[in-house]
Amino acid sequence: MTSPSRDSETRQLVVQACRVLKANGHDDYIWGHVTVRDRAGRGMWMKPAGLGFEEVEEDDVILIAGDGEVIVGDRPRHSEWPIHSAIMAARQDVNSVVHSHPPYAIALAAAGHRLLPLAHAGTLFYPPDVPRFDQTSNLILTTELGSSLAEALGSENAMFMVNHGIVTSGASLKDAVVRAVLLEKACQQQLIALQAGAPLISPGPEAAREKRATVWPPAHLDALWDYLVRTLPGD
């Protein structure tokens, strides 16, 4: 059974996610999108096409079925909806997906560098190496390409789409968005370090895993989300 109040709460959460992504380097004019699985099983709530992250309001957020049909809302859907539907179909542990075009992540992946755990942010993702999807740099417009992307992501929650952007996923919308913010932060830090021209120093895999357990327990990810929302411009 659906609930108008529950739908409103979910739509408001998508709006918050869009604002956080805009404020943390993920805006690319009107492109980029975020989804969260509908709790009633009808599909997924999605930022609509044609609006920037900072422009989205509650009534703009749409509900789409697994085949891309818009079933709630008047706005058009993004053409890359197969990214989201394929990942959610392949991963029952995933309830939210972000796809965006952040500049540092795009640059690091295009340069062929693997992401290293140079600071706190990087340890959330390494080890193992962040997966790379390079089957195409074009838009993901078909269910076949969506399935290939989901296969490349595997059981991880972040991926470089080489010469295109990134994908992050999570058990909640908050989790997927925080991962997107931290992935871009980690890529920015690494590109700054590379400018020095010296070999990069980073902890080994075991040390990085230990640091991840200390720095990024679920409570810290939740606290970071709260901070990101609390400090949004104008709030």
FENCOR-V17781 format. One record per pair of residues at least 12 apart in sequence whose ideal C-beta (glycine too) atoms are under 7 Angstrom apart, sorted by the first residue. I is the first residue (numbers start at 0). J is the second residue. D is the distance in whole Angstrom. If there is no record, write none. Layout:
i:I j:J d:D
i:I j:J d:D
This chain:
i:0 j:39 d:7
i:1 j:39 d:5
i:5 j:38 d:6
i:7 j:57 d:7
i:9 j:35 d:6
i:9 j:44 d:5
i:10 j:44 d:6
i:10 j:57 d:5
i:10 j:60 d:4
i:11 j:57 d:6
i:12 j:35 d:7
i:12 j:172 d:6
i:13 j:33 d:6
i:13 j:35 d:6
i:13 j:44 d:5
i:13 j:46 d:6
i:13 j:60 d:5
i:14 j:55 d:5
i:14 j:56 d:6
i:14 j:57 d:6
i:14 j:60 d:7
i:15 j:228 d:6
i:16 j:33 d:5
i:16 j:172 d:5
i:16 j:176 d:5
i:17 j:33 d:6
i:17 j:46 d:6
i:17 j:52 d:4
i:17 j:55 d:5
i:18 j:52 d:7
i:18 j:53 d:7
i:18 j:231 d:5
i:19 j:176 d:6
i:19 j:180 d:7
i:19 j:227 d:5
i:19 j:228 d:6
i:19 j:231 d:7
i:20 j:33 d:7
i:20 j:52 d:5
i:20 j:99 d:6
i:20 j:176 d:6
i:20 j:179 d:7
i:21 j:52 d:4
i:21 j:53 d:4
i:22 j:231 d:6
i:22 j:232 d:6
i:23 j:180 d:5
i:23 j:183 d:7
i:23 j:227 d:7
i:24 j:101 d:5
i:24 j:102 d:7
i:24 j:183 d:5
i:25 j:52 d:7
i:25 j:99 d:4
i:25 j:101 d:5
i:25 j:179 d:6
i:25 j:183 d:7
i:26 j:51 d:6
i:26 j:52 d:5
i:26 j:53 d:7
i:27 j:99 d:7
i:27 j:100 d:4
i:28 j:51 d:6
i:29 j:49 d:6
i:29 j:50 d:6
i:29 j:51 d:5
i:30 j:100 d:6
i:31 j:52 d:6
i:31 j:98 d:6
i:31 j:99 d:4
i:31 j:100 d:6
i:32 j:45 d:6
i:32 j:46 d:5
i:32 j:77 d:5
i:32 j:79 d:7
i:32 j:98 d:6
i:33 j:46 d:5
i:33 j:97 d:5
i:33 j:176 d:7
i:34 j:83 d:4
i:34 j:95 d:6
i:34 j:96 d:5
i:35 j:94 d:6
i:35 j:95 d:5
i:35 j:172 d:4
i:36 j:87 d:6
i:36 j:94 d:4
i:36 j:95 d:7
i:37 j:62 d:6
i:41 j:62 d:6
i:41 j:64 d:7
i:41 j:70 d:6
i:42 j:62 d:6
i:42 j:63 d:5
i:42 j:64 d:4
i:42 j:65 d:6
i:42 j:70 d:7
i:43 j:63 d:6
i:43 j:83 d:6
i:43 j:87 d:6
i:44 j:60 d:6
i:44 j:62 d:5
i:45 j:61 d:6
i:45 j:63 d:6
i:45 j:76 d:6
i:45 j:77 d:7
i:45 j:80 d:7
i:45 j:83 d:7
i:46 j:60 d:7
i:47 j:59 d:5
i:47 j:60 d:7
i:47 j:61 d:5
i:47 j:72 d:7
i:47 j:74 d:3
i:47 j:75 d:6
i:47 j:76 d:7
i:48 j:75 d:5
i:48 j:76 d:6
i:48 j:77 d:5
i:49 j:75 d:6
i:59 j:74 d:5
i:60 j:72 d:7
i:61 j:74 d:5
i:61 j:76 d:6
i:63 j:76 d:5
i:63 j:80 d:6
i:65 j:84 d:5
i:65 j:88 d:7
i:67 j:80 d:5
i:78 j:138 d:6
i:78 j:140 d:6
i:79 j:98 d:6
i:79 j:138 d:6
i:79 j:139 d:5
i:79 j:140 d:7
i:81 j:139 d:6
i:81 j:140 d:7
i:81 j:141 d:6
i:81 j:142 d:5
i:81 j:144 d:6
i:81 j:145 d:3
i:82 j:96 d:7
i:82 j:98 d:5
i:82 j:139 d:5
i:82 j:145 d:6
i:82 j:148 d:6
i:82 j:166 d:6
i:83 j:96 d:5
i:84 j:145 d:6
i:85 j:142 d:7
i:85 j:145 d:3
i:85 j:146 d:5
i:85 j:148 d:6
i:85 j:149 d:4
i:86 j:149 d:5
i:86 j:152 d:6
i:86 j:168 d:6
i:89 j:149 d:4
i:90 j:168 d:7
i:92 j:170 d:6
i:93 j:168 d:4
i:93 j:169 d:7
i:94 j:170 d:6
i:94 j:171 d:6
i:95 j:168 d:7
i:95 j:169 d:5
i:95 j:171 d:6
i:95 j:172 d:4
i:95 j:174 d:7
i:95 j:175 d:4
i:96 j:166 d:7
i:96 j:168 d:5
i:96 j:175 d:6
i:97 j:166 d:7
i:97 j:167 d:5
i:97 j:175 d:5
i:97 j:176 d:6
i:97 j:179 d:4
i:98 j:164 d:6
i:98 j:166 d:5
i:99 j:164 d:6
i:99 j:165 d:6
i:99 j:179 d:6
i:100 j:164 d:4
i:101 j:165 d:6
i:101 j:183 d:4
i:103 j:183 d:6
i:103 j:186 d:4
i:103 j:187 d:4
i:103 j:190 d:6
i:104 j:159 d:7
i:104 j:165 d:5
i:104 j:182 d:6
i:104 j:183 d:5
i:104 j:186 d:4
i:105 j:164 d:6
i:106 j:190 d:6
i:107 j:186 d:4
i:107 j:189 d:6
i:107 j:190 d:6
i:108 j:131 d:7
i:108 j:159 d:4
i:108 j:161 d:5
i:109 j:161 d:7
i:109 j:162 d:6
i:112 j:189 d:7
i:113 j:128 d:5
i:114 j:129 d:5
i:114 j:185 d:6
i:114 j:186 d:7
i:114 j:189 d:7
i:115 j:189 d:6
i:115 j:199 d:6
i:115 j:201 d:4
i:116 j:201 d:5
i:116 j:202 d:6
i:116 j:207 d:4
i:117 j:188 d:5
i:117 j:189 d:6
i:117 j:192 d:6
i:117 j:199 d:7
i:117 j:201 d:5
i:118 j:188 d:5
i:119 j:214 d:5
i:120 j:181 d:4
i:120 j:184 d:4
i:120 j:185 d:4
i:120 j:188 d:7
i:121 j:185 d:4
i:122 j:207 d:5
i:122 j:210 d:5
i:122 j:211 d:4
i:122 j:214 d:6
i:122 j:215 d:7
i:123 j:178 d:7
i:123 j:181 d:5
i:123 j:211 d:6
i:123 j:215 d:5
i:124 j:157 d:5
i:124 j:182 d:6
i:124 j:185 d:6
i:125 j:207 d:6
i:126 j:204 d:4
i:126 j:207 d:6
i:126 j:208 d:7
i:129 j:157 d:6
i:129 j:158 d:6
i:129 j:159 d:6
i:130 j:151 d:5
i:130 j:152 d:6
i:130 j:153 d:6
i:130 j:155 d:6
i:130 j:158 d:4
i:131 j:159 d:5
i:131 j:161 d:6
i:132 j:148 d:5
i:132 j:151 d:4
i:132 j:158 d:6
i:132 j:160 d:5
i:132 j:161 d:7
i:133 j:161 d:4
i:134 j:147 d:6
i:136 j:161 d:6
i:136 j:162 d:4
i:136 j:163 d:5
i:152 j:166 d:6
i:156 j:168 d:5
i:156 j:169 d:6
i:156 j:178 d:6
i:157 j:178 d:6
i:157 j:182 d:5
i:165 j:179 d:7
i:165 j:182 d:6
i:167 j:179 d:4
i:167 j:182 d:6
i:173 j:221 d:7
i:173 j:224 d:4
i:174 j:220 d:6
i:176 j:224 d:7
i:177 j:220 d:5
i:177 j:223 d:5
i:177 j:224 d:5
i:180 j:227 d:7
